Amino acid sequence: PSPEPALNKPRTPPGVMELLPREQVAFQRMLDAIRGTFEAYGFLPVETPVFELTDVLLTKSGGETERQVYFVQSTGALAKASESAAGDSRPELALRFDLTVPLARYVAEHEHDLAFPFRRYQMQRVYRGERAQRGRFREFYQCDIDVIGKDGLSTRFDAEIPAVINAAFERLAIGEFTIQFNHRKLLRGYFEGQGIAGDQQLLGLRELDKLDKRGEEAVAGTLGGGGFGLA
C-alpha cells in the first residue's frame, strides 16, 4: 500500500493578524469609533482596490519600497498577454503598500466628479513584504484622512487634521498621548537658517528619518559632522 500523505499543520502566515471572535468584536468597535470621528468632522469614505497597476503604484517609488511590494502574478494566457503587452519583467499588478498612492490615482482619475476641497477618509488593509517581527506586520490596517485642494488649500486644514486625531484618540480612551509633527518645510527652513542647502538638506532629512532605527545619539553624531555642523 502507498504511504498516506503527510498532513499539513493548520497555521497562519507570519506577520498577519487573525483574531478570535471576542477580540474581533473589540477590534471592530475600535474601527467604528475611528470611523465615527472621521464622519463627524465631515470626511467622506473612499475605498480603492487591494491591488493597483504596477507601473502606477511604483511611479515615484523604487529601491527599498519595491523590494517590499507583493506582486500579483497572473496565470495562464492572461499572464503571457500582460507580459508581452507591457514588455516588463514585473507582474502587471501589485498589492498596495499604503493608501497614499491609491488616493493620488483616485483623485487624478475622478477629478471631474469630485468637489474640492475633497475631504476623504479611508480604512483598509495594506501589505508590505517586511520581515515579520513584533510591532511590524505584513498585513495591517491604515486609517487615513486627507484634504485635497485644487489651485490652493487653506492652512486651517493643517490645524484640523491633528484636531481630528485628538478627537479619535479621546474617543478611544487610550489615556495620555502625544501627537508629533513632521513637516519638511519647517525642517528645510531650519536648515537654511543654519546655512545648509541643496543636497546637504536632503541628506539631513534622510538622517532624521532614521531616528527610530538608529536612535537619537547616532543621528545627532552624524548631523554634528559630515558638513552639517548641527549640535
PELINBEL-V260667 format. One record per backbone hydrogen bond with DSSP energy under -1.0 kcal/mol. NH is the residue of the N-H (numbers start at 0). CO is the residue of the C=O. If there is no record, write none. Layout:
nh=[NH,NH]
co=[CO,CO]
//
This chain:
nh=[23,24,25,26,27,28,29,30,31,32,33,34,35,36,37,38,39,40,41,42,43,45,51,53,56,57,58,64,66,67,71,79,80,81,82,83,84,85,86,93,94,95,102,103,104,105,106,107,108,109,112,113,117,119,120,121,123,125,126,127,128,129,132,135,137,138,139,141,143,145,147,156,157,159,160,162,163,164,165,166,167,168,169,170,171,173,186,187,188,189,190,191,192,193,194,195,199,201,202,203,204,205,206,207,208,209,210,213,214,218,219,220,221,222,223,224,227,229]
co=[19,20,21,22,23,24,25,26,27,28,29,30,31,32,33,34,35,36,38,37,118,120,93,91,52,53,55,61,62,64,92,75,76,77,78,79,80,81,82,51,69,49,98,99,100,101,102,103,104,105,109,110,147,145,43,143,141,139,95,137,67,127,135,132,14,14,125,123,121,119,117,153,154,155,156,158,159,160,161,162,163,164,165,166,167,168,182,183,184,185,186,187,188,189,191,190,196,197,198,199,200,201,202,203,204,206,207,209,210,214,215,216,217,218,219,221,224,222]
//
